[in-house]
């Protein structure tokens, strides 16, 4: 079967991934665009994971002030080189992350940043809620894990759904940018100010 070059071109434009990779994906997916995009995404994720151990000593501090002037965000996002820190895709990511923090008010970057005692407290609350349900212990533990996942999705930036695309998490957005740019990218710290609130 011949590769549909118009699909290759479209895939390259949408993903920013090299023409050869796009051609291979379209061929592997038998000219099915959606399937090819998924193949690239999986490969990209693996490549991004391989980059995740690399040091990020460069980067930028992004800021966002909401139009009413009542919410402000500062975020530090690291990359490997000064060259990438000046890249438009990297700057766009920093802006998106800043706006996400303003809109969704996460408390932590990832679940690894949540103090262990806070997680234990949450588990105890969920178990207490289920105590008189009559459900078996193993079912209660599964429900507790489900509630904990929801807790992470609300409080942790990387677990949150990207406010511009409801089928993508912030972690997936960052992973896609890592693949596109070819360098490790890390959200290092952030602070969110809201008028009248103690931080």
C-alpha positions in Angstrom: 0.0 0.0 0.0 1.4 3.4 -0.9 1.7 6.1 1.8 -0.7 9.0 1.5 1.7 12.0 1.6 -1.2 14.4 2.3 -1.8 12.6 5.6 2.0 12.7 6.3 2.0 16.5 5.7 -1.1 16.9 7.9 0.4 14.8 10.7 3.7 16.7 10.6 1.8 20.0 10.8 -0.2 18.9 13.8 2.5 17.2 15.8 5.7 19.1 14.8 7.4 15.7 14.5 9.9 15.0 11.7 8.7 13.9 8.2 10.3 10.5 8.4 8.7 9.6 11.7 5.3 10.8 10.4 5.7 8.7 7.2 6.6 5.6 9.2 3.5 6.1 11.4 1.1 6.6 8.5 2.6 3.5 6.8 2.3 1.5 10.1 -1.3 2.7 10.5 -2.3 1.8 6.9 -3.1 5.5 6.1 -5.3 5.8 9.2 -4.6 9.3 10.4 -6.0 8.9 13.9 -4.2 5.6 14.5 -0.9 7.2 13.2 -1.2 10.1 15.6 -1.7 7.6 18.4 1.4 5.6 17.3 3.5 8.8 17.4 2.1 9.8 20.7 3.1 6.4 22.2 6.6 6.7 20.7 6.9 10.3 21.8 5.9 9.4 25.4 8.7 6.7 25.5 11.2 9.2 24.1 10.1 11.8 26.6 10.5 9.3 29.5 14.1 8.7 28.4 14.8 12.4 28.5 13.2 12.8 32.0 16.4 12.1 33.9 18.4 14.9 32.1 19.4 18.0 34.0 17.3 21.2 33.6 19.5 24.1 34.6 18.1 26.6 32.1 14.5 27.8 31.6 12.4 30.8 32.4 10.1 32.2 35.1 6.7 32.8 33.5 4.0 35.1 34.9 0.3 35.6 34.4 -2.0 38.2 35.7 -5.7 37.6 35.2 -7.6 40.3 33.4 -9.4 41.6 36.5 -6.0 42.0 38.2 -7.1 39.8 41.2 -5.2 36.6 40.4 -1.5 36.4 39.7 0.9 33.5 39.0 4.7 33.0 38.9 6.0 29.7 37.6 9.6 28.4 37.1 9.9 25.9 34.3 13.3 24.3 33.5 14.8 23.0 30.3 18.3 21.8 29.3 19.6 24.7 27.2 19.2 28.5 26.9 18.4 28.0 23.2 15.2 26.1 24.1 14.3 28.6 26.8 14.0 31.2 23.9 12.0 28.7 21.7 8.4 29.8 20.9 6.9 26.4 21.7 8.6 26.4 25.1 7.3 30.0 25.8 3.8 28.9 24.8 4.0 26.0 27.2 5.1 28.3 30.0 2.1 30.6 29.3 -0.3 27.7 29.2 1.0 26.3 32.5 0.7 29.8 34.1 -2.9 30.2 32.9 -3.7 26.6 34.1 -2.4 27.5 37.6 -4.5 30.7 37.6 -7.7 28.9 36.4 -7.5 25.6 38.3 -5.6 26.6 41.5 -3.5 23.5 42.0 -1.7 23.2 45.4 1.1 20.9 44.3 3.1 20.1 41.1 2.6 16.3 41.5 1.4 13.8 44.0 5.1 13.2 45.0 4.9 16.7 46.6 2.0 16.0 48.8 3.1 15.3 52.4 2.5 11.6 53.4 0.5 12.6 56.5 -2.0 14.5 54.3 -2.5 11.5 52.0 -3.0 9.3 55.2 -5.5 11.8 56.6 -7.5 11.7 53.3 -7.5 7.9 53.3 -8.7 7.8 56.9 -11.6 10.3 56.0 -12.6 8.1 53.0 -12.5 4.9 55.1 -14.6 6.5 57.9 -17.2 7.6 55.2 -17.4 3.9 54.1 -17.3 2.3 57.6 -21.1 1.6 57.9 -21.6 0.8 54.2 -21.5 -2.9 54.8 -19.1 -3.3 51.8 -16.2 -5.8 52.1 -12.7 -4.5 53.1 -11.2 -5.0 49.6 -14.1 -3.1 47.9 -13.7 -0.2 50.4 -9.9 0.0 49.6 -10.7 0.1 45.9 -13.2 3.0 46.5 -10.6 4.8 48.7 -8.0 4.5 45.8 -10.6 5.9 43.4 -11.3 8.9 45.7 -7.6 9.4 46.2 -7.1 9.6 42.4 -9.8 12.2 42.2 -8.0 14.1 45.0 -4.8 14.1 43.0 -6.6 15.2 39.9 -7.9 18.3 41.7 -4.8 19.2 43.7 -1.9 18.3 41.5 -1.0 20.4 38.4 0.4 17.5 36.4 -2.8 15.4 37.0 -5.2 18.2 36.1 -7.1 18.2 32.8 -5.6 21.0 30.6 -8.2 23.8 30.6 -7.9 24.3 26.8 -8.3 20.5 25.9 -10.6 18.3 28.0 -9.0 15.1 26.8 -5.4 15.9 27.8 -3.7 16.2 31.2 -1.0 18.8 31.9 1.5 16.0 32.2 0.6 14.9 28.6 0.8 18.5 27.4 4.4 18.7 28.8 5.3 15.3 27.4 4.2 16.4 23.9 6.3 19.5 24.2 9.3 17.4 25.4 9.0 15.3 22.3 8.5 18.3 20.0 11.5 20.2 21.4 13.8 17.3 22.1 14.7 18.4 25.7 13.6 17.5 29.2 11.2 20.1 30.6 10.3 20.3 34.3 7.9 22.4 36.3 10.1 23.4 39.2 7.9 25.6 41.4 5.0 28.0 41.3 3.1 30.4 43.4 -0.5 31.6 42.9 -1.8 34.8 44.5 -5.4 35.7 44.8 -6.5 39.1 46.2 -7.7 38.8 49.7 -6.4 35.3 50.3 -3.5 34.3 52.6 -0.8 32.3 50.9 
